[in-house]
Amino acid sequence: MIIEIKVPQLPESVSEATLMSWHKKVGEPVAREENLIDLETDKVVLELPSPDAGVITEIVAQDGETVVAGQVIAKLDTAAAASVQAAPAAPVKEEPKAQAAAMPAAAKIAAENNIDLSQVKGSGRDGRILKEDVQAKPAAAAVAKPAPVVASTPAIQIVGERPEQRVPMSRLRERVAQRLLQSQAENAILTTFNEVNMQPVMDLRNKYKEKFEKEHGVKLGFMSFFVKAAIAALKKFPVVNASIDGKDIVYHGYFDIGIAIGSPRGLVVPILRNADQMSLADIEKQIADFAAKAKDGKLALEDLTGGTFSITNGGTFGSMMSTPIINPPQSAILGMHATKMRAVVENGEIVARPMMYLALSYDHRLIDGREAVLTLVAIKDALEDPTRLILDV
């Protein structure tokens, strides 16, 4: 029996997806629930499992094509299911240089630059070759034959001695661009700054980090302290945890904190649900899990949906100061930065302290300067005396 493989129902607000890379070819056996292809949306990457065992008889839509829910992209012959079930017992002949699956953009760049993909190690999910892997490959990976003449517009156009590269945006990058423009167009964004002495948190962390890791199985980082400090401040100034809906102000009685994480696909902001009910260990474990999922492209839509306040850490890349952009429909975002030893005055004396600049961007339509400044001061105070987070004062 021939059945059609269709694009599944896409997440709410997602109208279309891009086929990333087929894991099976025509004529190859497929087991039930085996992943056939990944679909990239502007929010998450979805796996498409086979509805039954059989053999792929036709691939209708190719890698890189844009598809919609319900669209037929392949056909499967279930009459061959018996041979599929027996397939695992059959000896598998290994090919010494099997080429890893390459993303469409990577394959295009490789073809037009005469790069042998079998010599490129993929850093993507399941060893897939990303465009960054091809771009980073040295010239030794190129095949020693002249590049073919391509009639269509090439990915790299050389004008004199100056090369130009043109590659399509990923759906996630397109979505990020749209949301950033939306945020700047719809919000009255203002940023207030302060600085925090990180010595108390660093001392506490250094004192207990080994015991913490042994007890909880996860490293004690700085982000959990910032999450706790932010929640303490948001409880004092609920408007910073609120959002605008039309002509209404929605005050949230919960604290869902978004944590900005870099991934191979771009910046993602998974949500710590009910973060006020989480311990430091719970927060660190959840962030570590989000980071692993982001790296492997396995973040689910529910991981990225919602949020009442966000935190981003540009300091991991060396940033000293920045003005983060609000993640709609939220009304504020906290920016962390690099910690540097600086000269400060304490009790009339100049001393060296590990200082970090903090930035709070907020929607001035909803949040006045007073609430924004006091929120940032409350975060600073909590971090400079972390026992306040334990005593809730």
N, C-alpha and C positions, 0 to 999 in steps of 0.2 A: 504494500500500500504506500502510495506517495502522499506525504503530508507537507504542508507549507510551513516554513519557518518564518514567523512574523516578528516585527519589532514589538516588544511588549508595551503595555500601558506606561507612558512616561510619567515622572513625578509631576505633581501639581505645579502649574506655571511654566512647565517646560514643554515647548511645542515641537521641537525636533532634536535630533542627535546626529553625531557623526560616527560612522563605522571606523574603528581604529585598525584592527588587524585580524584577519581570519586565522583561527588556530587549526582549521581543517581545510583540505583541498577536495575537489571533486573526485569521487571514487574512494575516499578514505572512510574507514569505519568510525562510528561515533557511539559512545556509550550513553545511556540515559543519564540526564543531569550533567553531562560533561559540558564545560563551557565552550561555546562555539566561537564567540567573538565578544569583544568589549565595545560598548557604546559610550561615547563621550558626550555628555551634556554640558551645559554652562555651569552646572553645579557639582555633579558627581559623575563617576565612571560606573556604568552598570554592566554586569555580566549577563550574557544570554545563554542559559543552559539548554541543552537539547531536550525536547519534550519526550523523546523516546529513543531507543537504540535503533541503529540502522546504518545506512551508507549515504553520504552526501551525493546527490545526483546532479545538482545544479546550484551554482552561486549566482544569484540574480543581481545583487548589489555589491560592488567592489569596495576595497579599502578606501577610506577617505570620502566616500559619498555621504550626502546628507539624507537622512531618512526621517519618517514620521511614524507615530504609533499605528500599528496595524499593517504597515507596509510589508509585503513579502520580500524577503532578502535571500532565501535559499529554499531548496526542496530536499526532502529526506525520504529514502526508501526504507520503510520499516520491515519489509519482507526479508531483508538481509540481517535481521537482528540476531539470528542464531550464530552466524559467522562472526558477528561483533562480540558476542559473549565468549566465543572460543578464542578470539584474537589474543587475549593476554597470555594464553598458554603457548602460543606459537613463538618460535625463536625470532628475535628481532635483530636484523642486520644493522649494525651501527655504521654510520658514515663518519669517517674521521674528521671531516670539516663541515658539519651541518651548519647552515647559516641561520642565525637567530632571526626572529621576526623583527622587521624594521617598521617604525612608524612611517606613514606616508611622506611627511616632510623630510624625514631622514633619508628615505629611499630616493626621493627626488634630488636632494643635494648630492647624494652619493653617485647617482647616475650621471649627473651633469658635471661632476668633478672627477669622474673616473676612479672612484674609491671602491675597493673590494670589501664588501660588507662582511665577508667571512673573516676578515682580519680585524674587525671592529668589535670591541667588547661592549655590550649594552649595559646601561646602568638603570634602565627602566624596569618595570614590573615583569617578572618571569624572564629577565635577561633581554627584554626588548630594546632595540637600538633607537635612541632618541636623536633628534637633530643635533643636540649638544655633543653627543658622542662622535658624530660624524665630523662636526666642525672642529673638535679637538684632536682628531686623528692626524698624525703627521703625514707628510707627503709620501713616506715609505709605504703607506697602505694603498696608494694609487696603483692601478694596473698600468704596466708599461706599454700601453698602446694609445694611439691618438684618440682624443675624445670625439665621439660621434657628433655630427652636426644636427642640432635639434631645431626643427622649424618653429616650434612654439616659443613663447617668451621664456628664457632660462631663469633659474633661481638666482644665478650670479651673473650679472652683466658687467663686463670689463670695458671701461672707457679709458683708453690710454693706460696709465699705470695705477689707476684707482678703481678697485673692485667695489661693486655694490651687491648686496644680498637682499633678496625679497622672498620672504616666507609668509604663509598665511598665519593669522592669529589662531590660537587654540580657542575653543568655545569658552573655556574658563577665563582666558585673558580678555576676550570680548566682553564677557559679563562683568569682570572687574572694572574694565574701562567705562562701561555704561553706568555702573553703580557709583563710581567715583565722580563722574560728571553729574549724575543725579544728585549726589550728596552736596556738591558745591553749588548746584543750581537751586536746590530747594531749601537748604539750610543756611542760616546766618551764622557761619562758623567763626568762632573767636577762640583764641588759645591763650591760656594763662600758664606761667612757668613758676617753678620753685626748685629748690635743691634739697637733697636729703643726705644726711650723714649715714652711710651704710655700715659703719663700724659695729653698732650694736647687733644688727642682723648677722653680720659676718662672724662676730664672736660667738653668737648663739649657734649658728650653723656649724662652725668649726668644732665647737664643744660637743655637739650631739650627732654630727653627721654619720659617724661610724655606727653608733648604737641605733640610730634611726634606720639606716640601710639594713642592718642585721635584723632588726625587729620587723620592718615593713617590706623588705625586699625591693626597695626603690630608693634612689638617691634623693637627698634633701636639697632642693634647688632654691632659688630666690623667688620664683614666680608664685609659689604657694603663699609666701609672706605678702606679696603684693595683692594677690586675690583677697586674702583675709583683710588686709588694710583697706582695700577699696570697698569691700562690703561694709566694714565698720563705718566708713565715711558715708556710703550711700544710705545707711540706716538713719544717719543724722540729717541728711539732706535728700529726702525721697524724690524731689523733683529731678535730680540728676539721673535717677533710675527710671524716670518716666519717659513717655513718648507722646508725640502729637498725632492724632487721628482726625483729620478734617479740622473741625473747629473745637474738638474735644482734647483734653489732656488725660492720658491714661496713666494712672499711677499703678505700678506693678507691685504686688505684695510678695513677690518672689525675686530671687537674684540669680539670673541666668547669665553667666559671665562668658563672653567670647574671648578666646585666646588665639591671637594671630600666629599662624605657623606657616613657614615656607615649605613648599613641596615641589617635586619635579614639574608639576603642572602649573605652579604659580602659588600665590598667596591664598590660603584658606583660613577660615575663622570658625573652628568647631566650638560648641557651646558646653560649658560646665553647668548642667541643670541643678537648680537648687544648691548652688555653691555655698550658701550660708550654712547648710546642714552637713557640709563635708569637712573632714579633718584635713590637716596638712598632708598626711599620707594619702588620703583619698584623692586630693587635688593633684599631687605629684604623679600618682598612678594613672589617673585619667589623662593628664597631659602627655605622659609617656605613651599611653595607648593611642591617643590622637596622632602623635608624631609618627608612630609606626604605621598607622593606617594611612596617613597622608603620604608617606614615602612609598607605600605599596599601591596607592590609588584605591584604597578600600574604604574610604570614608563614606558613610551612608548619608542620604539626604537629611534624615532626622538629626544627624550629628551637626549639621550646618544651619538648621532652621531655627529662627527665633533669636533670642538674646536680648538683654536689657541694657548691657554695658559691655564695653570691650577693653582689652589691654593688649598693647603691642610693644614688642621689645626690639627696638632698632639697635640697642647696645650690643647685641650679639654680633653685629656686623661692624661695630666700631663707631656708630653714630653718637655724636656728643649732644646734639639738640635737633629737634624736628617738630613739625606741626602736624600730627596725625589727622587723617580725615575721618569724620564720623561714618559709622557703618549704619545706613538707614535700615529700619525706622528708629534706631536708637538715637539718643540725644547727646551722648558724650562718649569720649574714648580717652584712656590714659596711655601716654607714651613713656616708656622707660628708655634709658640711654646708657652709654658706657660709664662704668665707675672708674674714676681716675683720682689719684692722690693729688690734692690741691691744698694750698695754704688757706686756712680759715682762722678767724679770731674767736677764741673761747676764753671767757673770763679775763679779757684784756690781753691775752697772749696769742701770738701767731703759732699755730700748730698745723701739722700735716694730717689730713683726714681723707678717707676714701669717699669721695662725693659723687653723687649722681644727679643730673638735671632731670626733673620730671616735667611733663607737659600734659595739660588737660585741655583738649579741644571740646567745645560745647556749642550747642545750638542756642544762640542768643535770643531766638524767638520765645523760647521756653525758660531758659535758665539765665538769671541775672548774674552780673559779675560777682556780686557778694557770695551767692551760693557756690559758684564755680571756684572762687579763690578759697573759700572756707573748706570746701571739699578737698582741695589739693593740700591745704594745711593739715586737715585731719589725717590724710594718708601719710603725710610727712611725719606727723607726731606719732602715729602708730608704728611706723618703721623705726623711728629713732628711740622708741621705748616699746619693744615688741611684747613685753609682759602685759601691756594694755590690751593686746589681742586676746590673751588668755583670760584676763579679768573682765573683759568687755566694758572697759571704761574709757 
